[in-house]
Amino acid sequence: MTIGDSELYSPARRTAGPTRDGDELRLTVTPAGATSRLDGAWWPRSRDFERELPPLVRDLDHRWGRVTHATVNRRLWPSIPPHVTVGSHSVRLGWFDAEEDPHVIYLFSYGPGHRELLVVPPETDPRHAAAMMATASLPGDLHTASALVDPTSTDRWGSARWNHIGPRDWNAEQRTVHGA
C-alpha cells in the first residue's frame, strides 16, 4: 500500500484532549477487534521520553488497561530513565538496540499480550506524519513501522511485512535478516 493523499489521518480517529502542556496528544489507534501489524501510531512532539510518555500512558490506561512497562529503541531517544511516574503509578522503561523495529514503542499492561505503536519521528512533516498515522491504524494493514517511516528503506525493518495468514517461514526470515 502506498501512503497517499487519500490516506491522511482523520481527526475523528485521533485522540482528543490536551496534554499537561496544553497540546493535543497525537495518537491514532486501530479499532478494537481489528487485526493489524501495528496497534496505531503516536507522534510525540520531542525526543524527551520522560516528558512525552505520561500523556500517552494516561490515554492508553483508559483504553487498554494500566500500562506497566514500555520499551523503545535507545538510538531514537537520547535519555531513557528507568521509570516514569504517571498519575499514581510508575511505568518501568526498557530499551533495545537492534532486536526490534526502531520506530515502535512496545507497551505492556496487566492484561495478556502487549501493544505496538508506530513512533512517528517528532521532526516529521505534518502531512507525512498524518499519512503514516492513518496507515498504521488501518484494520488489516501489514506495514512495519520502519516501512511507514521510510518506504524506500532496504534494511531488515523497512522491507519486512507481517503476514498473519498462514505459517511463517522462519528460514526465509533468517536469510532476510542475515543476508544469506
PyRosetta script that sets phi, psi and omega in degrees:
from pyrosetta import init, pose_from_sequence

init()
pose = pose_from_sequence("MTIGDSELYSPARRTAGPTRDGDELRLTVTPAGATSRLDGAWWPRSRDFERELPPLVRDLDHRWGRVTHATVNRRLWPSIPPHVTVGSHSVRLGWFDAEEDPHVIYLFSYGPGHRELLVVPPETDPRHAAAMMATASLPGDLHTASALVDPTSTDRWGSARWNHIGPRDWNAEQRTVHGA")
pose.set_psi(1, 134.6)
pose.set_omega(1, 177.5)
pose.set_phi(2, -93.4)
pose.set_psi(2, 140.2)
pose.set_omega(2, 176.8)
pose.set_phi(3, -83.0)
pose.set_psi(3, 111.6)
pose.set_omega(3, -177.1)
pose.set_phi(4, -126.6)
pose.set_psi(4, -179.5)
pose.set_omega(4, -178.1)
pose.set_phi(5, -60.4)
pose.set_psi(5, -30.6)
pose.set_omega(5, -177.7)
pose.set_phi(6, -73.4)
pose.set_psi(6, -9.1)
pose.set_omega(6, -176.0)
pose.set_phi(7, -105.7)
pose.set_psi(7, 18.3)
pose.set_omega(7, 179.2)
pose.set_phi(8, -61.0)
pose.set_psi(8, 144.8)
pose.set_omega(8, -174.8)
pose.set_phi(9, -73.8)
pose.set_psi(9, 139.0)
pose.set_omega(9, -173.6)
pose.set_phi(10, -84.9)
pose.set_psi(10, 135.1)
pose.set_omega(10, 176.6)
pose.set_phi(11, -58.5)
pose.set_psi(11, -25.5)
pose.set_omega(11, -179.8)
pose.set_phi(12, -68.5)
pose.set_psi(12, -24.7)
pose.set_omega(12, -178.1)
pose.set_phi(13, -93.2)
pose.set_psi(13, -6.4)
pose.set_omega(13, -174.9)
pose.set_phi(14, -86.4)
pose.set_psi(14, 152.2)
pose.set_omega(14, 176.9)
pose.set_phi(15, -77.7)
pose.set_psi(15, 128.6)
pose.set_omega(15, 178.2)
pose.set_phi(16, -94.4)
pose.set_psi(16, 161.5)
pose.set_omega(16, 175.4)
pose.set_phi(17, 116.7)
pose.set_psi(17, 140.1)
pose.set_omega(17, -178.1)
pose.set_phi(18, -77.5)
pose.set_psi(18, 153.2)
pose.set_omega(18, 171.9)
pose.set_phi(19, -85.2)
pose.set_psi(19, -176.8)
pose.set_omega(19, 179.7)
pose.set_phi(20, -58.1)
pose.set_psi(20, -32.6)
pose.set_omega(20, -179.2)
pose.set_phi(21, -88.0)
pose.set_psi(21, 2.0)
pose.set_omega(21, 179.5)
pose.set_phi(22, 90.6)
pose.set_psi(22, -6.5)
pose.set_omega(22, 177.1)
pose.set_phi(23, -82.5)
pose.set_psi(23, 149.3)
pose.set_omega(23, 178.4)
pose.set_phi(24, -73.6)
pose.set_psi(24, 137.7)
pose.set_omega(24, 175.5)
pose.set_phi(25, -68.8)
pose.set_psi(25, 126.9)
pose.set_omega(25, -178.6)
pose.set_phi(26, -97.7)
pose.set_psi(26, 97.5)
pose.set_omega(26, -172.7)
pose.set_phi(27, -146.3)
pose.set_psi(27, 137.1)
pose.set_omega(27, 167.7)
pose.set_phi(28, -126.0)
pose.set_psi(28, 147.7)
pose.set_omega(28, 177.9)
pose.set_phi(29, -129.9)
pose.set_psi(29, 148.5)
pose.set_omega(29, 175.6)
pose.set_phi(30, -69.9)
pose.set_psi(30, 139.1)
pose.set_omega(30, -179.9)
pose.set_phi(31, -55.5)
pose.set_psi(31, 145.7)
pose.set_omega(31, 179.3)
pose.set_phi(32, -54.9)
pose.set_psi(32, 135.5)
pose.set_omega(32, 177.7)
pose.set_phi(33, 86.8)
pose.set_psi(33, -10.2)
pose.set_omega(33, -179.7)
pose.set_phi(34, -81.3)
pose.set_psi(34, 147.0)
pose.set_omega(34, 176.8)
pose.set_phi(35, -104.1)
pose.set_psi(35, 123.0)
pose.set_omega(35, 179.4)
pose.set_phi(36, -149.6)
pose.set_psi(36, 165.7)
pose.set_omega(36, 177.3)
pose.set_phi(37, -65.8)
pose.set_psi(37, -42.0)
pose.set_omega(37, -179.7)
pose.set_phi(38, -114.1)
pose.set_psi(38, 157.5)
pose.set_omega(38, 179.2)
pose.set_phi(39, -95.6)
pose.set_psi(39, 6.4)
pose.set_omega(39, 179.4)
pose.set_phi(40, 142.6)
pose.set_psi(40, -161.2)
pose.set_omega(40, -177.3)
pose.set_phi(41, -146.1)
pose.set_psi(41, 148.3)
pose.set_omega(41, 179.4)
pose.set_phi(42, -130.6)
pose.set_psi(42, 132.0)
pose.set_omega(42, 179.8)
pose.set_phi(43, -118.4)
pose.set_psi(43, 89.8)
pose.set_omega(43, 179.4)
pose.set_phi(44, -68.9)
pose.set_psi(44, 158.8)
pose.set_omega(44, -178.4)
pose.set_phi(45, -88.5)
pose.set_psi(45, -13.0)
pose.set_omega(45, -179.8)
pose.set_phi(46, -153.8)
pose.set_psi(46, -179.4)
pose.set_omega(46, 175.8)
pose.set_phi(47, -102.4)
pose.set_psi(47, 22.5)
pose.set_omega(47, 176.5)
pose.set_phi(48, -90.5)
pose.set_psi(48, 92.0)
pose.set_omega(48, -172.7)
pose.set_phi(49, -60.6)
pose.set_psi(49, -40.0)
pose.set_omega(49, -178.5)
pose.set_phi(50, -63.9)
pose.set_psi(50, -31.5)
pose.set_omega(50, 178.6)
pose.set_phi(51, -85.3)
pose.set_psi(51, -37.3)
pose.set_omega(51, -173.6)
pose.set_phi(52, -79.7)
pose.set_psi(52, -32.4)
pose.set_omega(52, -173.8)
pose.set_phi(53, -67.9)
pose.set_psi(53, -42.8)
pose.set_omega(53, -175.4)
pose.set_phi(54, -54.9)
pose.set_psi(54, -44.5)
pose.set_omega(54, 178.6)
pose.set_phi(55, -62.4)
pose.set_psi(55, -36.3)
pose.set_omega(55, 177.7)
pose.set_phi(56, -64.1)
pose.set_psi(56, -48.3)
pose.set_omega(56, -178.3)
pose.set_phi(57, -63.7)
pose.set_psi(57, -41.3)
pose.set_omega(57, 178.7)
pose.set_phi(58, -57.4)
pose.set_psi(58, -42.4)
pose.set_omega(58, 179.0)
pose.set_phi(59, -67.7)
pose.set_psi(59, -46.5)
pose.set_omega(59, -175.3)
pose.set_phi(60, -72.4)
pose.set_psi(60, -27.1)
pose.set_omega(60, 174.9)
pose.set_phi(61, -55.0)
pose.set_psi(61, -37.8)
pose.set_omega(61, -179.5)
pose.set_phi(62, -77.7)
pose.set_psi(62, -29.3)
pose.set_omega(62, -178.0)
pose.set_phi(63, -83.1)
pose.set_psi(63, -47.0)
pose.set_omega(63, -167.5)
pose.set_phi(64, -120.3)
pose.set_psi(64, 3.3)
pose.set_omega(64, -174.5)
pose.set_phi(65, 97.5)
pose.set_psi(65, 161.7)
pose.set_omega(65, -174.5)
pose.set_phi(66, -56.5)
pose.set_psi(66, 123.3)
pose.set_omega(66, 176.8)
pose.set_phi(67, -77.1)
pose.set_psi(67, 126.5)
pose.set_omega(67, -176.9)
pose.set_phi(68, -110.0)
pose.set_psi(68, -22.0)
pose.set_omega(68, -173.6)
pose.set_phi(69, -153.1)
pose.set_psi(69, 143.4)
pose.set_omega(69, 175.3)
pose.set_phi(70, -138.9)
pose.set_psi(70, 142.5)
pose.set_omega(70, 175.2)
pose.set_phi(71, -130.4)
pose.set_psi(71, 144.9)
pose.set_omega(71, -179.6)
pose.set_phi(72, -142.0)
pose.set_psi(72, 167.6)
pose.set_omega(72, 175.5)
pose.set_phi(73, -79.0)
pose.set_psi(73, 125.7)
pose.set_omega(73, -174.4)
pose.set_phi(74, -74.4)
pose.set_psi(74, -13.6)
pose.set_omega(74, 175.5)
pose.set_phi(75, -66.8)
pose.set_psi(75, -28.6)
pose.set_omega(75, -175.1)
pose.set_phi(76, -93.9)
pose.set_psi(76, -10.1)
pose.set_omega(76, -178.7)
pose.set_phi(77, -126.5)
pose.set_psi(77, 114.1)
pose.set_omega(77, -176.0)
pose.set_phi(78, -61.2)
pose.set_psi(78, -32.1)
pose.set_omega(78, -177.0)
pose.set_phi(79, -139.7)
pose.set_psi(79, 125.5)
pose.set_omega(79, 178.0)
pose.set_phi(80, -124.7)
pose.set_psi(80, 105.3)
pose.set_omega(80, 178.7)
pose.set_phi(81, -70.9)
pose.set_psi(81, 164.6)
pose.set_omega(81, -179.6)
pose.set_phi(82, -68.3)
pose.set_psi(82, -24.1)
pose.set_omega(82, 177.6)
pose.set_phi(83, -159.9)
pose.set_psi(83, 160.9)
pose.set_omega(83, 176.5)
pose.set_phi(84, -132.3)
pose.set_psi(84, 134.9)
pose.set_omega(84, 177.2)
pose.set_phi(85, -85.7)
pose.set_psi(85, 130.0)
pose.set_omega(85, 178.6)
pose.set_phi(86, -128.2)
pose.set_psi(86, 108.4)
pose.set_omega(86, -176.6)
pose.set_phi(87, 62.2)
pose.set_psi(87, -121.7)
pose.set_omega(87, -176.7)
pose.set_phi(88, -99.0)
pose.set_psi(88, 6.2)
pose.set_omega(88, 179.6)
pose.set_phi(89, -132.1)
pose.set_psi(89, 164.2)
pose.set_omega(89, -178.3)
pose.set_phi(90, -107.5)
pose.set_psi(90, 138.1)
pose.set_omega(90, 176.2)
pose.set_phi(91, -107.8)
pose.set_psi(91, 119.7)
pose.set_omega(91, 177.0)
pose.set_phi(92, -73.4)
pose.set_psi(92, 140.4)
pose.set_omega(92, -178.4)
pose.set_phi(93, -117.3)
pose.set_psi(93, 142.8)
pose.set_omega(93, 176.9)
pose.set_phi(94, -135.0)
pose.set_psi(94, 170.4)
pose.set_omega(94, -179.3)
pose.set_phi(95, -142.5)
pose.set_psi(95, 164.7)
pose.set_omega(95, 175.7)
pose.set_phi(96, -143.9)
pose.set_psi(96, 163.3)
pose.set_omega(96, 178.7)
pose.set_phi(97, -105.1)
pose.set_psi(97, -69.6)
pose.set_omega(97, -171.5)
pose.set_phi(98, -119.5)
pose.set_psi(98, -5.4)
pose.set_omega(98, -172.2)
pose.set_phi(99, -71.3)
pose.set_psi(99, -29.4)
pose.set_omega(99, -173.9)
pose.set_phi(100, -127.3)
pose.set_psi(100, 167.6)
pose.set_omega(100, 178.5)
pose.set_phi(101, -59.0)
pose.set_psi(101, 125.5)
pose.set_omega(101, -175.9)
pose.set_phi(102, -67.6)
pose.set_psi(102, -16.4)
pose.set_omega(102, -177.3)
pose.set_phi(103, -102.0)
pose.set_psi(103, 28.0)
pose.set_omega(103, 179.7)
pose.set_phi(104, -123.1)
pose.set_psi(104, 142.3)
pose.set_omega(104, 165.2)
pose.set_phi(105, -108.8)
pose.set_psi(105, 130.0)
pose.set_omega(105, 178.6)
pose.set_phi(106, -100.3)
pose.set_psi(106, 126.5)
pose.set_omega(106, -176.8)
pose.set_phi(107, -119.4)
pose.set_psi(107, 129.5)
pose.set_omega(107, -178.3)
pose.set_phi(108, -117.5)
pose.set_psi(108, 145.1)
pose.set_omega(108, 177.7)
pose.set_phi(109, -134.6)
pose.set_psi(109, -174.6)
pose.set_omega(109, 179.8)
pose.set_phi(110, -67.0)
pose.set_psi(110, -24.2)
pose.set_omega(110, -179.9)
pose.set_phi(111, -74.5)
pose.set_psi(111, 174.0)
pose.set_omega(111, 179.3)
pose.set_phi(112, -71.0)
pose.set_psi(112, 150.5)
pose.set_omega(112, 176.1)
pose.set_phi(113, 76.9)
pose.set_psi(113, -166.8)
pose.set_omega(113, -179.8)
pose.set_phi(114, -149.0)
pose.set_psi(114, 171.4)
pose.set_omega(114, 178.5)
pose.set_phi(115, -119.2)
pose.set_psi(115, 146.1)
pose.set_omega(115, 178.7)
pose.set_phi(116, -123.9)
pose.set_psi(116, 124.5)
pose.set_omega(116, 177.3)
pose.set_phi(117, -116.8)
pose.set_psi(117, 138.8)
pose.set_omega(117, 168.1)
pose.set_phi(118, -63.0)
pose.set_psi(118, 134.9)
pose.set_omega(118, 172.1)
pose.set_phi(119, -104.4)
pose.set_psi(119, 107.3)
pose.set_omega(119, 178.1)
pose.set_phi(120, -75.5)
pose.set_psi(120, 125.6)
pose.set_omega(120, -179.8)
pose.set_phi(121, -55.6)
pose.set_psi(121, 136.1)
pose.set_omega(121, -175.7)
pose.set_phi(122, -55.5)
pose.set_psi(122, -31.9)
pose.set_omega(122, -176.0)
pose.set_phi(123, -83.6)
pose.set_psi(123, 4.2)
pose.set_omega(123, -177.2)
pose.set_phi(124, -66.3)
pose.set_psi(124, 140.5)
pose.set_omega(124, 174.8)
pose.set_phi(125, -56.4)
pose.set_psi(125, 135.2)
pose.set_omega(125, -176.2)
pose.set_phi(126, -55.4)
pose.set_psi(126, -38.6)
pose.set_omega(126, -179.4)
pose.set_phi(127, -66.9)
pose.set_psi(127, -43.2)
pose.set_omega(127, 178.4)
pose.set_phi(128, -67.8)
pose.set_psi(128, -40.4)
pose.set_omega(128, 178.1)
pose.set_phi(129, -60.3)
pose.set_psi(129, -44.0)
pose.set_omega(129, 179.9)
pose.set_phi(130, -61.7)
pose.set_psi(130, -40.0)
pose.set_omega(130, 179.2)
pose.set_phi(131, -66.2)
pose.set_psi(131, -43.3)
pose.set_omega(131, 178.3)
pose.set_phi(132, -62.2)
pose.set_psi(132, -43.2)
pose.set_omega(132, -177.8)
pose.set_phi(133, -65.4)
pose.set_psi(133, -39.9)
pose.set_omega(133, 179.2)
pose.set_phi(134, -64.1)
pose.set_psi(134, -45.0)
pose.set_omega(134, -178.3)
pose.set_phi(135, -66.9)
pose.set_psi(135, -42.2)
pose.set_omega(135, -177.6)
pose.set_phi(136, -63.7)
pose.set_psi(136, -24.0)
pose.set_omega(136, -177.7)
pose.set_phi(137, -104.0)
pose.set_psi(137, 8.6)
pose.set_omega(137, 178.0)
pose.set_phi(138, -75.2)
pose.set_psi(138, 132.4)
pose.set_omega(138, 174.3)
pose.set_phi(139, -59.6)
pose.set_psi(139, 133.5)
pose.set_omega(139, 177.2)
pose.set_phi(140, 84.2)
pose.set_psi(140, -2.1)
pose.set_omega(140, -179.1)
pose.set_phi(141, -68.9)
pose.set_psi(141, 139.2)
pose.set_omega(141, -176.1)
pose.set_phi(142, -114.0)
pose.set_psi(142, 7.4)
pose.set_omega(142, 179.5)
pose.set_phi(143, -67.2)
pose.set_psi(143, 144.0)
pose.set_omega(143, 168.4)
pose.set_phi(144, -79.5)
pose.set_psi(144, 164.3)
pose.set_omega(144, 178.7)
pose.set_phi(145, -62.3)
pose.set_psi(145, -44.9)
pose.set_omega(145, -178.9)
pose.set_phi(146, -65.3)
pose.set_psi(146, -33.1)
pose.set_omega(146, 176.9)
pose.set_phi(147, -66.6)
pose.set_psi(147, -31.7)
pose.set_omega(147, 176.9)
pose.set_phi(148, -74.1)
pose.set_psi(148, -38.8)
pose.set_omega(148, -179.6)
pose.set_phi(149, -69.1)
pose.set_psi(149, -41.6)
pose.set_omega(149, -179.7)
pose.set_phi(150, -140.2)
pose.set_psi(150, 90.0)
pose.set_omega(150, -177.8)
pose.set_phi(151, -61.9)
pose.set_psi(151, -17.0)
pose.set_omega(151, -179.8)
pose.set_phi(152, -91.5)
pose.set_psi(152, -2.8)
pose.set_omega(152, -177.0)
pose.set_phi(153, -63.0)
pose.set_psi(153, 142.0)
pose.set_omega(153, 175.7)
pose.set_phi(154, -114.6)
pose.set_psi(154, 7.2)
pose.set_omega(154, 177.8)
pose.set_phi(155, -72.5)
pose.set_psi(155, 174.6)
pose.set_omega(155, -172.4)
pose.set_phi(156, -61.8)
pose.set_psi(156, -28.5)
pose.set_omega(156, -178.5)
pose.set_phi(157, -88.6)
pose.set_psi(157, -35.2)
pose.set_omega(157, -179.2)
pose.set_phi(158, -68.1)
pose.set_psi(158, -31.8)
pose.set_omega(158, -177.6)
pose.set_phi(159, -94.7)
pose.set_psi(159, -8.8)
pose.set_omega(159, -175.9)
pose.set_phi(160, -77.3)
pose.set_psi(160, 140.6)
pose.set_omega(160, 173.3)
pose.set_phi(161, -132.5)
pose.set_psi(161, 143.1)
pose.set_omega(161, -177.3)
pose.set_phi(162, -97.9)
pose.set_psi(162, 131.3)
pose.set_omega(162, 177.9)
pose.set_phi(163, -122.5)
pose.set_psi(163, 108.6)
pose.set_omega(163, -178.6)
pose.set_phi(164, -86.3)
pose.set_psi(164, 0.6)
pose.set_omega(164, 179.6)
pose.set_phi(165, -101.6)
pose.set_psi(165, 117.1)
pose.set_omega(165, 178.2)
pose.set_phi(166, 91.4)
pose.set_psi(166, 169.7)
pose.set_omega(166, -177.4)
pose.set_phi(167, -72.9)
pose.set_psi(167, 152.5)
pose.set_omega(167, 177.5)
pose.set_phi(168, -86.3)
pose.set_psi(168, 142.4)
pose.set_omega(168, 176.0)
pose.set_phi(169, -98.6)
pose.set_psi(169, 90.3)
pose.set_omega(169, -175.6)
pose.set_phi(170, -62.9)
pose.set_psi(170, -34.8)
pose.set_omega(170, 178.8)
pose.set_phi(171, -64.5)
pose.set_psi(171, -41.1)
pose.set_omega(171, 177.9)
pose.set_phi(172, -64.1)
pose.set_psi(172, -39.3)
pose.set_omega(172, 178.8)
pose.set_phi(173, -65.6)
pose.set_psi(173, -38.4)
pose.set_omega(173, 176.9)
pose.set_phi(174, -61.7)
pose.set_psi(174, -42.5)
pose.set_omega(174, 178.8)
pose.set_phi(175, -62.5)
pose.set_psi(175, -39.6)
pose.set_omega(175, 180.0)
pose.set_phi(176, -65.7)
pose.set_psi(176, -44.2)
pose.set_omega(176, -177.5)
pose.set_phi(177, -68.4)
pose.set_psi(177, -42.9)
pose.set_omega(177, -173.4)
pose.set_phi(178, -99.1)
pose.set_psi(178, 1.0)
pose.set_omega(178, 177.0)
pose.set_phi(179, 72.3)
pose.set_psi(179, 19.6)
pose.set_omega(179, -179.4)
pose.set_phi(180, -83.5)
pose.dump_pdb("model.pdb")
